[in-house]
Amino acid sequence: MANPICHFEIGCRDRGTTKEFYNELFDWKMEDTGPATFISTGDGVGGHISALGHAPHNYTIFYVKVDDVKACLERATELGGKTLVPPIAIPTGTFAWFADPEGNTIGLLQSKT
């Protein structure tokens, strides 16, 4: 697979309650780190729980690993999608969000080289 799903995110209003729910339900290993709780599912695809403090509060999103976030956003736009969050640098690389033509939000993640 050229562009695998590499990460997921669960948005919430109360990170502690959400963490407790998923820990009890799935027995995921979790670690609070700054504004997020990082999740290890044991299968190589990790994620995190975030309480952004603003809309959207409740959401789930998956991230697709790409070589070039900007180029992928441009291609998504050509195909009828829409950029929701432009490329943002983070310690591990760059991420962005786009909406597909039906309005589904998808994340992109480019690893730092």
C-alpha positions as CSV (number, residue, x, y, z in Angstrom):
1,M,0.0,0.0,0.0
2,A,1.5,3.3,-1.1
3,N,-0.2,5.6,1.5
4,P,-1.1,3.6,4.6
5,I,-3.3,4.8,7.5
6,C,-0.7,5.8,10.1
7,H,-2.5,7.6,13.0
8,F,-5.9,8.4,14.4
9,E,-7.3,11.1,16.6
10,I,-10.3,11.1,18.9
11,G,-11.6,14.6,19.8
12,C,-13.6,15.2,23.0
13,R,-14.6,17.8,25.6
14,D,-13.3,15.8,28.6
15,R,-10.0,14.0,27.9
16,G,-9.9,12.2,31.3
17,T,-13.3,10.7,30.9
18,T,-12.7,9.8,27.3
19,K,-9.3,8.2,28.2
20,E,-10.9,6.1,30.9
21,F,-13.7,4.9,28.5
22,Y,-11.3,3.7,25.8
23,N,-8.9,2.2,28.3
24,E,-11.7,0.2,29.9
25,L,-13.2,-0.8,26.5
26,F,-10.0,-1.7,24.6
27,D,-7.2,-1.9,27.2
28,W,-5.1,0.5,25.1
29,K,-1.8,1.7,26.6
30,M,-2.0,5.5,27.1
31,E,0.3,8.2,28.2
32,D,-0.6,11.8,28.9
33,T,1.8,14.1,27.1
34,G,1.0,17.9,27.2
35,P,-2.3,18.6,25.6
36,A,-2.9,15.1,24.3
37,T,-3.1,11.5,25.5
38,F,-1.1,9.3,23.2
39,I,-2.5,5.8,22.5
40,S,-0.6,2.6,21.6
41,T,-2.9,0.0,20.3
42,G,-0.2,-2.6,19.8
43,D,-0.7,-3.0,16.1
44,G,1.7,-0.3,14.9
45,V,-1.0,2.4,14.3
46,G,-1.1,4.8,17.2
47,G,-3.3,7.7,18.0
48,H,-4.2,10.3,20.5
49,I,-7.1,11.8,22.4
50,S,-7.4,15.6,22.3
51,A,-9.7,18.2,23.9
52,L,-9.1,21.2,21.7
53,G,-11.1,23.6,23.8
54,H,-13.1,24.8,20.7
55,A,-15.1,23.3,17.9
56,P,-15.0,20.6,16.7
57,H,-15.2,19.0,20.1
58,N,-16.4,15.5,19.2
59,Y,-14.8,13.9,16.2
60,T,-12.8,11.0,15.0
61,I,-10.2,11.2,12.2
62,F,-7.7,9.0,10.6
63,Y,-4.4,10.2,9.1
64,V,-2.9,8.9,5.8
65,K,0.9,8.9,5.5
66,V,2.0,10.9,2.4
67,D,5.3,12.1,1.0
68,D,4.2,15.7,0.4
69,V,1.2,17.1,2.3
70,K,1.0,20.3,0.2
71,A,0.9,18.3,-3.1
72,C,-1.7,15.9,-1.7
73,L,-3.9,18.8,-0.7
74,E,-3.6,20.3,-4.1
75,R,-4.6,17.0,-5.7
76,A,-7.5,16.6,-3.3
77,T,-8.7,20.0,-4.4
78,E,-8.4,19.1,-8.1
79,L,-10.6,16.1,-7.4
80,G,-13.3,18.1,-5.7
81,G,-12.1,18.2,-2.1
82,K,-11.5,21.2,0.1
83,T,-8.6,22.1,2.5
84,L,-9.8,22.5,6.0
85,V,-6.5,22.8,7.9
86,P,-3.5,23.9,5.8
87,P,-0.1,22.3,6.4
88,I,1.1,22.7,10.0
89,A,4.6,21.8,11.2
90,I,4.7,19.6,14.3
91,P,7.8,18.0,15.9
92,T,7.3,14.8,14.0
93,G,6.6,16.3,10.6
94,T,3.7,18.1,9.0
95,F,-0.1,17.5,9.1
96,A,-3.2,18.9,7.4
97,W,-6.9,18.1,7.1
98,F,-9.1,18.1,4.0
99,A,-12.7,17.3,3.3
100,D,-13.6,14.9,0.5
101,P,-16.4,15.8,-1.9
102,E,-19.0,14.3,0.6
103,G,-17.6,16.4,3.5
104,N,-15.7,13.6,5.3
105,T,-12.6,15.0,7.1
106,I,-9.4,13.1,6.4
107,G,-5.9,13.9,7.9
108,L,-2.6,13.8,6.1
109,L,0.7,13.2,7.8
110,Q,4.2,13.8,6.3
111,S,7.0,12.5,8.5
112,K,9.9,14.7,9.2
113,T,12.9,13.6,7.1
